[in-house]
Amino acid sequence: MTTITVLKLNHEGKELTRYTGDLLSQTPTSICIQAVFQRPRADLGVVVFETGDRMIEWFYTDRWYNVFEVQEGDSGRLRGWYCNVTRPAIIEGQTVKADDLEVDVFVAPDGTITLLDEQEFEALPLSDKERMVVFTAIQAIRQRVTSRDVPFDKIR
């Protein structure tokens, strides 16, 4: 299986974190990988990530977000989808880079949508144009959830 390295960058393009996953599929505008959450337990309020959780991650070169399907490590139970609003991903060879823009969208297994980190997003020095694109990306995620488009086709 092909190993993919993911670099999460801040809004200035500086590396925040790096990890690897296994390639599941790829198209000209997207890549899907499987990774295991290796960091310590993270309680985000609406969801808890545990060490060993399985993540199915979609990165897009033509969308301003990525989507992580979070599954409980031991049981495989769906915890939900964590969507990072980012600049479009850069996929080069076996590396994926994405500039995180702070605001996130969590989609619970029942389809409930929660917007996260709005204050952190507001503090970023982004242009009005980029801010509008971010709001459009959030609306696109909401629409995909409502339509039950992949990967949100598992909503109960």
RAPEKA-V513076 format. One record per helix or strand of 3 or more residues. SS is the DSSP state (alpha for helix, beta for strand). FROM is the first residue (numbers start at 1). TO is the last residue. If there is no record, write none. Layout:
ss:from:to
SS:FROM:TO
SS:FROM:TO
This chain:
ss:from:to
beta:3:9
beta:15:27
beta:30:36
beta:54:60
beta:65:71
beta:78:86
beta:90:92
beta:95:107
beta:113:116
alpha:118:122
alpha:128:147
alpha:152:154
